[in-house]
Amino acid sequence: RRNSPCHKKEHHQIEKSNNITTNTTMRKAIQLLAVTIVALLASFSARADDSGKCGMNAEWKMYPTAGNEGYYTLEISGRGAMYNYNSDDNRTPMEWRQLNVSKIIIKEGITYIGNYAFCGSQSLTSVSFPSTLTVIGGSAFNGCSSLRTVTLPKSLKTIGNGAFGGCSSLTSVTFPNSLTSIGECAFMYCSSLRSVMLPKSLKSMGRDAFSCSGLTSVTL
């Protein structure tokens, strides 16, 4: 009986039914996965247009960079100082770290860029500083390896320790005549930086300020 045509037909039908069930289950799993991915992308896009506080009287917002798909512009506005950040308990907003920030615009009124504010923004290529800025905090732009040029505002007085350390693509820095202090390791490991012109207003420069950089010429 086990070899009868009826048994073979029944066995074939069971296999066919199992295959249909498996295929249906797989289709449902794929559809569920697709829905999940779409939801995640929608959530991710929503976060990309997010905003929040980054100082007592300072706020940030983020939006896609025009003409540069997949990259974002971070805008800081308000007045006074930004918060200080670090790599442990007081980290920068998640959006700043998760998205490809290619451009930062710091608007008029901001006077202080906090410690570690934009540290590790490896996609950053452009920064706009306000004429009200007086201090760039320690490690504020440390590790921004795609940043090529920096023009510091005429109001700036202090560059903190390690502020631009590890900006390996940095080729040009314009220092203002208002600058009085450059911190330790401020431009350490800026391997593409070949020459700088330091202002006469400079009163102090920390240890290893330009250590391990590509400097071959310094004009005082």
Kinemage of the C-alpha trace (Angstrom):
@kinemage 1
@onewidth
@group {chain A} dominant
@subgroup {mainchain}
@vectorlist {calphas} color= white
{ca arg a 1} P 0.000 0.000 0.000
{ca arg a 2} L 2.833 2.346 0.739
{ca asn a 3} L 3.826 2.186 -2.942
{ca ser a 4} L 0.321 2.542 -4.323
{ca pro a 5} L -0.490 5.377 -6.783
{ca cys a 6} L -2.966 6.805 -4.266
{ca his a 7} L -0.284 7.023 -1.597
{ca lys a 8} L 2.157 8.667 -3.996
{ca lys a 9} L -0.484 11.177 -5.057
{ca glu a 10} L -1.319 11.939 -1.424
{ca his a 11} L 2.378 12.373 -0.575
{ca his a 12} L 2.828 14.718 -3.569
{ca gln a 13} L -0.153 16.807 -2.441
{ca ile a 14} L 1.278 17.098 1.076
{ca glu a 15} L 4.648 18.231 -0.304
{ca lys a 16} L 2.924 20.744 -2.576
{ca ser a 17} L 0.869 22.049 0.360
{ca asn a 18} L 3.998 22.370 2.486
{ca asn a 19} L 5.771 24.249 -0.288
{ca ile a 20} L 2.831 26.647 -0.663
{ca thr a 21} L 2.793 27.224 3.101
{ca thr a 22} L 6.569 27.830 3.140
{ca asn a 23} L 6.399 30.221 0.197
{ca thr a 24} L 3.503 32.122 1.775
{ca thr a 25} L 5.395 32.397 5.055
{ca met a 26} L 8.506 33.645 3.256
{ca arg a 27} L 6.494 36.237 1.318
{ca lys a 28} L 4.933 37.491 4.532
{ca ala a 29} L 8.359 37.652 6.204
{ca ile a 30} L 9.791 39.612 3.263
{ca gln a 31} L 6.809 41.976 3.271
{ca leu a 32} L 7.201 42.508 7.022
{ca leu a 33} L 10.926 43.179 6.586
{ca ala a 34} L 10.205 45.691 3.811
{ca val a 35} L 7.650 47.491 5.979
{ca thr a 36} L 10.151 47.595 8.866
{ca ile a 37} L 12.898 49.032 6.640
{ca val a 38} L 10.546 51.707 5.285
{ca ala a 39} L 9.507 52.616 8.829
{ca leu a 40} L 13.128 52.847 9.939
{ca leu a 41} L 14.020 55.037 6.969
{ca ala a 42} L 11.051 57.280 7.684
{ca ser a 43} L 12.096 57.534 11.320
{ca phe a 44} L 15.675 58.249 10.260
{ca ser a 45} L 14.514 61.009 7.882
{ca ala a 46} L 12.374 62.479 10.616
{ca arg a 47} L 15.354 62.663 12.926
{ca ala a 48} L 17.368 64.312 10.149
{ca asp a 49} L 15.001 67.290 10.313
{ca asp a 50} L 15.222 67.445 14.107
{ca ser a 51} L 16.109 70.270 16.466
{ca gly a 52} L 16.886 70.901 20.125
{ca lys a 53} L 18.833 72.897 22.663
{ca cys a 54} L 22.628 73.089 22.723
{ca gly a 55} L 23.030 75.879 25.284
{ca met a 56} L 21.028 77.855 27.815
{ca asn a 57} L 20.035 80.249 25.039
{ca ala a 58} L 21.267 78.295 22.033
{ca glu a 59} L 19.442 75.897 19.753
{ca trp a 60} L 20.320 73.551 16.908
{ca lys a 61} L 18.484 72.253 13.901
{ca met a 62} L 19.467 69.869 11.156
{ca tyr a 63} L 18.296 69.550 7.564
{ca pro a 64} L 19.501 67.944 4.308
{ca thr a 65} L 22.323 69.819 2.581
{ca ala a 66} L 21.075 71.215 -0.722
{ca gly a 67} L 22.666 69.537 -3.730
{ca asn a 68} L 24.494 66.982 -1.602
{ca glu a 69} L 22.264 63.961 -1.212
{ca gly a 70} L 22.776 61.917 1.928
{ca tyr a 71} L 24.498 64.746 3.794
{ca tyr a 72} L 23.175 67.252 6.307
{ca thr a 73} L 23.644 70.811 7.479
{ca leu a 74} L 23.781 71.561 11.201
{ca glu a 75} L 22.751 75.087 12.167
{ca ile a 76} L 23.441 76.616 15.582
{ca ser a 77} L 21.533 79.760 16.550
{ca gly a 78} L 20.700 81.881 19.592
{ca arg a 79} L 23.015 83.816 21.838
{ca gly a 80} L 25.805 83.184 24.319
{ca ala a 81} L 27.587 79.896 24.970
{ca met a 82} L 26.963 76.386 23.722
{ca tyr a 83} L 27.056 73.521 26.189
{ca asn a 84} L 30.297 71.701 26.901
{ca tyr a 85} L 30.215 68.036 25.894
{ca asn a 86} L 32.403 65.001 26.451
{ca ser a 87} L 32.625 61.418 25.233
{ca asp a 88} L 30.971 59.825 28.252
{ca asp a 89} L 27.923 60.998 30.208
{ca asn a 90} L 27.275 64.283 28.409
{ca arg a 91} L 27.473 63.414 24.720
{ca thr a 92} L 26.375 65.556 21.807
{ca pro a 93} L 22.867 64.906 20.386
{ca met a 94} L 22.643 61.531 18.656
{ca glu a 95} L 21.704 63.122 15.318
{ca trp a 96} L 25.017 65.000 15.207
{ca arg a 97} L 26.880 61.730 15.519
{ca gln a 98} L 24.712 59.414 13.404
{ca leu a 99} L 24.164 61.563 10.320
{ca asn a 100} L 26.695 62.724 7.733
{ca val a 101} L 27.100 66.357 8.721
{ca ser a 102} L 28.910 68.075 5.848
{ca lys a 103} L 28.223 71.690 6.754
{ca ile a 104} L 27.959 73.640 10.016
{ca ile a 105} L 26.536 77.136 10.205
{ca ile a 106} L 27.008 78.967 13.501
{ca lys a 107} L 24.858 82.055 13.444
{ca glu a 108} L 25.385 85.521 14.874
{ca gly a 109} L 24.957 85.725 18.639
{ca ile a 110} L 26.865 82.563 19.573
{ca thr a 111} L 29.971 83.463 21.587
{ca tyr a 112} L 31.357 80.087 22.658
{ca ile a 113} L 31.620 76.705 20.936
{ca gly a 114} L 31.549 74.001 23.595
{ca asn a 115} L 34.171 71.362 24.285
{ca tyr a 116} L 33.842 68.349 21.949
{ca ala a 117} L 30.870 69.988 20.209
{ca phe a 118} L 31.615 68.680 16.716
{ca cys a 119} L 34.371 66.221 17.540
{ca gly a 120} L 34.642 63.332 15.087
{ca ser a 121} L 32.408 64.825 12.362
{ca gln a 122} L 34.357 63.064 9.625
{ca ser a 123} L 32.116 64.254 6.759
{ca leu a 124} L 32.414 67.917 7.705
{ca thr a 125} L 33.853 70.064 4.887
{ca ser a 126} L 32.562 73.554 5.685
{ca val a 127} L 32.151 75.689 8.826
{ca ser a 128} L 30.741 79.197 8.993
{ca phe a 129} L 31.653 81.195 12.121
{ca pro a 130} L 29.826 84.281 13.449
{ca ser a 131} L 31.473 87.637 14.157
{ca thr a 132} L 30.348 87.269 17.805
{ca leu a 133} L 32.465 84.172 18.522
{ca thr a 134} L 35.217 84.625 21.124
{ca val a 135} L 36.136 81.065 22.192
{ca ile a 136} L 36.419 77.680 20.477
{ca gly a 137} L 36.391 75.022 23.181
{ca gly a 138} L 38.743 72.092 23.634
{ca ser a 139} L 38.519 69.348 20.981
{ca ala a 140} L 35.549 71.159 19.400
{ca phe a 141} L 36.544 70.079 15.868
{ca asn a 142} L 38.964 67.314 16.771
{ca gly a 143} L 39.024 64.506 14.221
{ca cys a 144} L 37.094 66.371 11.514
{ca ser a 145} L 39.231 64.683 8.898
{ca ser a 146} L 37.490 66.102 5.797
{ca leu a 147} L 37.735 69.758 6.838
{ca arg a 148} L 40.090 71.555 4.419
{ca thr a 149} L 39.978 75.282 5.184
{ca val a 150} L 39.156 77.340 8.270
{ca thr a 151} L 38.677 81.099 8.359
{ca leu a 152} L 38.377 82.197 11.973
{ca pro a 153} L 36.345 85.315 12.820
{ca lys a 154} L 37.898 88.655 13.767
{ca ser a 155} L 36.292 88.437 17.215
{ca leu a 156} L 38.012 85.167 18.241
{ca lys a 157} L 40.314 85.308 21.263
{ca thr a 158} L 40.890 81.705 22.354
{ca ile a 159} L 41.371 78.348 20.637
{ca gly a 160} L 41.102 75.522 23.183
{ca asn a 161} L 43.285 72.448 23.693
{ca gly a 162} L 43.074 70.010 20.791
{ca ala a 163} L 40.403 72.136 19.090
{ca phe a 164} L 41.422 71.142 15.555
{ca gly a 165} L 43.635 68.164 16.362
{ca gly a 166} L 43.521 65.347 13.854
{ca cys a 167} L 42.023 67.454 11.048
{ca ser a 168} L 44.236 65.625 8.605
{ca ser a 169} L 42.886 67.312 5.444
{ca leu a 170} L 43.267 70.842 6.782
{ca thr a 171} L 45.460 72.865 4.416
{ca ser a 172} L 44.648 76.465 5.365
{ca val a 173} L 43.875 78.342 8.593
{ca thr a 174} L 43.314 82.093 8.714
{ca phe a 175} L 43.970 83.502 12.193
{ca pro a 176} L 42.459 86.869 13.191
{ca asn a 177} L 44.385 89.726 14.802
{ca ser a 178} L 42.134 89.398 17.844
{ca leu a 179} L 43.524 85.951 18.781
{ca thr a 180} L 45.459 85.877 22.070
{ca ser a 181} L 45.707 82.175 22.952
{ca ile a 182} L 46.174 78.830 21.186
{ca gly a 183} L 45.839 75.787 23.438
{ca glu a 184} L 47.920 72.643 23.742
{ca cys a 185} L 47.759 70.263 20.780
{ca ala a 186} L 45.296 72.627 19.090
{ca phe a 187} L 46.448 71.640 15.590
{ca met a 188} L 48.252 68.428 16.396
{ca tyr a 189} L 48.252 65.798 13.617
{ca cys a 190} L 47.068 68.281 10.983
{ca ser a 191} L 49.313 66.508 8.521
{ca ser a 192} L 48.247 68.523 5.437
{ca leu a 193} L 48.900 71.910 7.019
{ca arg a 194} L 52.094 73.320 5.471
{ca ser a 195} L 52.230 76.960 6.591
{ca val a 196} L 50.553 79.382 8.999
{ca met a 197} L 50.700 83.096 9.696
{ca leu a 198} L 50.276 83.805 13.401
{ca pro a 199} L 48.865 87.174 14.451
{ca lys a 200} L 50.818 89.768 16.453
{ca ser a 201} L 48.043 89.721 19.057
{ca leu a 202} L 48.983 86.145 20.088
{ca lys a 203} L 50.242 86.052 23.686
{ca ser a 204} L 50.386 82.348 24.499
{ca met a 205} L 50.632 79.057 22.665
{ca gly a 206} L 50.341 75.718 24.413
{ca arg a 207} L 52.722 72.791 24.228
{ca asp a 208} L 52.601 70.766 21.012
{ca ala a 209} L 50.120 73.195 19.442
{ca phe a 210} L 51.296 72.200 15.948
{ca ser a 211} L 53.069 68.961 16.823
{ca cys a 212} L 53.061 66.200 14.185
{ca ser a 213} L 51.560 68.539 11.606
{ca gly a 214} L 52.938 69.126 8.124
{ca leu a 215} L 54.227 72.615 8.923
{ca thr a 216} L 57.292 73.795 7.056
{ca ser a 217} L 56.714 77.528 7.424
{ca val a 218} L 55.518 79.744 10.308
{ca thr a 219} L 55.213 83.502 9.953
{ca leu a 220} L 54.982 85.620 13.108
